[in-house]
């Protein structure tokens, strides 16, 4: 196979007549890797099938949401049962607190939480809580950290913004972005200097415990601990954005094990079992500032949707400690095989970073430690590798700044297929044929 098939290309032409750019999220347009995007028809386990009938190993996993793979039977059964009873009520159902109880059992720091419909909503709402509780207006984020597309948080955002070399965003008033201060990731000294300059104005520091929107950039030893200490010393809150990492890197939250003490947490992706979801939570005294208990207003017609709640509960029930141990072994072996394939092909300027089932594929002299370094990767080399892997039946993120994800659905034969595909793809890239 060589790029998108005839039906995918036709679907894209048609989509561009009604959808902006033919897609509903920018990175899907393949602008960073060239060619026409693949349109998918179905997915089962670790495999995807496009509208032309071509099959692919799935290393995108709906950007991390599909931890159990595509259409996991237990989740599909739960969705069917819930849908048969009603798609939405706009009123409380037991499914909401049942999923909340499952989350709290594995993440007891979330003394209270609130469900929303996306990660963007979750972070936006948590920031509002932080501002409401402290009476301060500014927030600090890290360059390359993507916390959704709400106006104030698009300053120096990674992921799709950087992929397309866009300014932070048109349509965002300067005053909004002016309330967001930006520090380099993995640089506690720079964070301390920001606090010195704006000590009594900062409501919260937002951080991804493992950066996943400048590809995979792990925290340096001690960085997250220092971040929490600095923020709390200055009376600011710590908001751990675990939309990607929550329940992906283990059976609960990732940041406590990495040395970070948070006040508020955002979740998404995995906890919805593949359906749209977000959640924010934390200390009871902070969360009870949210209406109807307190003065911080947030609402959503489809928040706590019963079908989504059922999917999330079924997904979490599948995620046992043994499941995570198997996923770790699988992810480690896939990472080892891809790295070995690069070495065998003599591609020296390639590095794979891995944190659990998150894989970062970098073409450059060294793995990046922050956003500026991530921006210096060889994007053309990644695009060639992406196309070569696609031709070998492996679907990778269509951007050099996005994370690849492994699911529990990968079998030993799938791991072998990924390794062999990487061997052929690196050979093609080395030979200039990608």
N, C-alpha and C positions, 0 to 999 in steps of 0.2 A: 504494500500500500504506500502511497506517496501523497501525504497531505489529506485534505478533506475530499470525500467522494462526491460524486455528482449530485446526490440527493442533499447532502449537507450544504453544498455550494448553492443549490437552488433554494433551499430553505433560508439561507442567509440573505440571498437577494430579495426574497419575499419579505423577510422580517424587517429589512431596512426601510421598507415602504410604510411600516406602521410603528415600529419600535425605534427609539432613538439609538442610532448606530447599530440597529439590528439586535441589540442585547439589553438585558436589564441590570447588568453590572459591568463596568468598563473592561476589566481584565479578560473577560470571556471573549472579547472581540479579536484576540490573538494579535493585537497591535505590537506586542513586544517580541513576538516570535515569527511573525510573518505568516501569510497564507490566510485561508478562510477557516473560521472556527468549526469544530466538530459539533454536530447536533446529535444528541443521544436519544435513543428510543426506549432503552430499558437497562437495568442493571441487576445482577444477581451475584451475591457474595463479593469476591474480589474482582469481578469482571463487569465491564460495560459493553454495550452493543450500540453502535450508532445507527442512523437511519438508513445507511447503505448496507447494513448487516455485518459490518466489521467489528471484531472483538478486540478489547483492550484490557490489560491489567490496569487497575485503577489505583494510582498513587496520588490522587487528589482528594478523594473521599468527601466530595462536597465541601472542600476547604476545611476538613477536620471534623465535620459533623457526624460522618458515617463511621464511627469507631467500630461498629459491628459489621461493617461492609454494607453492601447494597441489599435492600429489601430483606432484612433479617426476619426469619419466619415468626419469631415471638412478637416482634414489634408490629409486623403486618397484621397478625391475628388480633392484637390489642386495638389497633386502629380500626379494623373492621367492626369489632364489637362496639367500640365507642361511637363510631359514625352511625351505626344502625340505631342508636338511641337518641341521636340529635347532634348536629354539627356545631351549634353554638347557641347559648342561651343569654349571654350578657348578664348572668346572675351566678351566684356561688354554686359550685358543685363539690362533692366530696373528693373528686379527683385532684383538686388543687392542693388541699392540705395533705393528701396521701403522697403526692410527689414531693411536696415540701418536707414532709417527715423523712422520706428516703434520703433527701439531700442533707438534711440536718444530722441524720444519723451518721453520715460519713464526713460531714463538715460542721462540727458542733460550734465553731466560731460564728456561724450564721444563726445568731439567736432569733432573728426575725428576717423574713425575706418577702419579696414581692415579685410576682411574675409579670413579664412584659412580652412583647412579640419579637424582639430583636436585640442583638448586642448593642447596637447604637442607642436604642431606648434605655437599656440598662445603665450604660455609662452616663448618658445625659441625665438620667434621674438620680444616680448616685452622686454626681457632681452637685446637683441641686441640693441634695441632703447635706453635703459637706459645707456648702455655702450657707445654707440655712442654719446649721448648727454652730458654725464659727462666727458668722456675721462678716466674713471676709469674702472678697470677690475673685481673687486670682487663683489660678491653678498652675501647677508645674507638670509638664509632661517631658518625655524624652524624644529627641529627634529620631524619626523612623518608627516611633510607636504609633500604631493606628488604633484609635479607640472609637471607631464609628465616624459617621459623616456629619455629626452635629457641628454647627457653625464654629464654635470656639475651639474645637479640638482638631481642626484640619491644619493647624500650624505645624509645619515640618512633619507631616504624616508620611508614613511609608506606603507599602503596598501599591495599590492602583494609582495613587497620586504620583508616586515616584516612577512607576513603570512607564507612565505616559509622559513623563517630563513636564507635568503641568505645574503652574504656580499653585500655591496652596488651595485656592479655589476662587473663581469669580463668584460674585454674589454674596460674599461674606463681608459684612461691614468691618472696617479696620478696628472699630471700637471693640467688637466681639473678640477678635484675635488678640487684641491688646491685653485682654485679661488672661491670656495663656502665655506662660513663660516656658522656654525650652532649654533643656540641658542635654549634653551628650550622654548617651547610655553608657553605663560602666564607668562613670566619672563622678565619684562622690565629692571630690574637691570642687568641681564646677557647680554641683548642686548646693554645696555649702555657701559658695559665693553668691548664688542667686538669693538664698535666704538672707544673707547679710544685707543685700541691697533692697529686699522687699519683705523684711522679717515679719511685720505685723499685718501683711496684706494677703498672705497665702493661705487659702482654705484647705488645699489638699495637694498631694503629689500622686500622680497617676503612673502606674508602671505595669507592664507585662512582665511577670516573673521570669519568663523565658521569651525574649523578643521573637515574635513569629511573623512580623510584617515587614522585616527587612531580610527575609529568609530567617533561618534559625541562628540566633545569636544568644548564646547562654550568658547568664550573669557571671561576672568575674568573682572569684572568691572574696567574700566579705562585702561586696557591693550592696546587696539588698539589706543586709544588717545595718550598714552605715546609713543607707537611705532612710530606713525607719527611725533610727536614732536621731538623725538630723531633723527630720520632719517633726517628730514628737517634741524634740527639744525646743522647737520654735512654735509649738502650739498648733501645728497643722495636722490634718488627718492623712492617713495612707490609704489609697484606693488601689487594691490589687485587681487588675483587669485579667480575669481568668476565663474570658470567653473562649479562648483557644485551649489553654492548659488545664482548665478545670475538668476533672474526671477523664482527661486524656492521658495524663502522665501517671496516674494512679487512682485509687478508689476514693477520691476526694479532691481537696485543694492541693496545689503544688507549692505555693509560696511558703507555708510554714516550714517545710522541710528544706527550703533554700535559705532560711535565715531571716525571713521578712515577717514582721508583726504588723498586721493590717487592722484597719478600723471598718472599712467597707470593702465589699467584694462584688465583682460582676461575673456572671456566668452566661453561657449560651451553648450553642452547637451540640455537644454530646448529650446534655441533659434533655434535649428534645427528641432524641432518637431519630433524627433526620427531618423533623418538622420545625417550622419557624418558632423560635423561643429566645427569651432572654430572662435574666433574673438579677436582682441586686439585693444585697442583704448585708448584715453585720451585727454590730452591737445593738441590743434592744433599745437602749436609750437614744441612739441615733435614728434607728428605723422607725421608732414610734413618733418621730417628728413628721412622718408622712401621713397625709389625710387617709382615712377619717380620724386618726388619732391626734394628728398635729397639723401645723400650718403649712407644711411643704406639700404642694399639690402635684399629683400625678395620677393619670387615669388612662384607660385603654379599652376600647370596645371588645377586642378579642383577647385581652390579657387573660391567662388562665384557661384558654380554650380547651374544652374537655377532650377533644381528639388528640391534641398535642400533649396534654397531661398524661393520657393513657400511653402514648408512644414513649414519653420520657420515663415513666415508671417501668414499663416493660424493658426498656434499654438498661436502666440501672440494675434491674433484677438479674440481668445476664452478666453483669460486670463483677465477677468474683475475683478474689486475690489470685486464683489460679489462672483466670483469664488474662490478667495483667502480666503474670510471669511468662505465659506463652507469647504474648504480644511483644514483650521485651526481647525474648530469644529470636523471634521472627524479625523484628526491626534491626537487631544487631547483625543478623546474618545478611539481610538485604544491604545494609550499609557496608558490611565487609566485602560483599561481592561487587558492589559498584566501585568501591575504592580499588579493589584488586584489578578490576577491568581497566580502570584508568592507568594503573601502574603497568599492566601488561602491554597496553597500547603506547606507552611512553608519553602519556599526557601528564606532564609534571605539574602544570599550573591548574590543578584541580584539587579541591578539598571538600570533604563531606563532614558536616557537623551533625551530630545526633544527640537529641535529648529524648529518651524514651522512643515513642513512635513518631516523633517529629524529625524529619530529615531535611538538611539544608545542603543544596548542591551549588558550590561556588567555583567559578573559573577565575582564578587569580593567584597571586603569589602567596597569599596566606589567608586563613579564615578571618573575616572581619570581626572586630570587637564593638563596632558602633556603626551608625548610619552612614557617616561620611566614608568609612572604609567599604561598606556594602555597596555604595554607589560607584566605587571604582572597579567592581568586578567586570569581567569581559562579557558583556551582554550578547555580543554577536556569537561568541563561542557557545554560550548557553542556548541561544536560538538554534544553532546548528545541531547541538546535542538533542534538544527537544524534538526537532523534526526527525532526526535519526531514530530516536526512541519511539516516536509515533509510528514511523515506518516499520518498526519491529513489534508493534502492538502493545506499547506501554504508554499510558497517558500520564504525563507529568504536568505540574502547574505551568500554564502558558505565560510565565513571567519569571525572570531570574531573581526577583525579590519576594517570591512567595514560597511557602513551606510545602514540602511533600509529606503526605501522611500515610501511614501503614494501618491497615485494619486487621481485626481479629479473624477476618474471613480468609486471609492468605494461608494457603496450604504449602507444604514443602515443595510441591511441584511448581507452585506460583513463584516461590522464592528462586528456584532454579531457572525458571523462565525469565525473571527479571535480571538475573545475573548474566545469562547468555545474551539477552537483548543488549545489555550494557556493553558487553564485550564487542559485539558487532557495531554498536553505535559509536563507541570511542574510536574504533578502527576507521569508521567512516569520517568522523570529525578529523582524525589525524591525517587521513588521506585527502581531506578537502572536499569530501562528497556529501557532507551533511547540509 
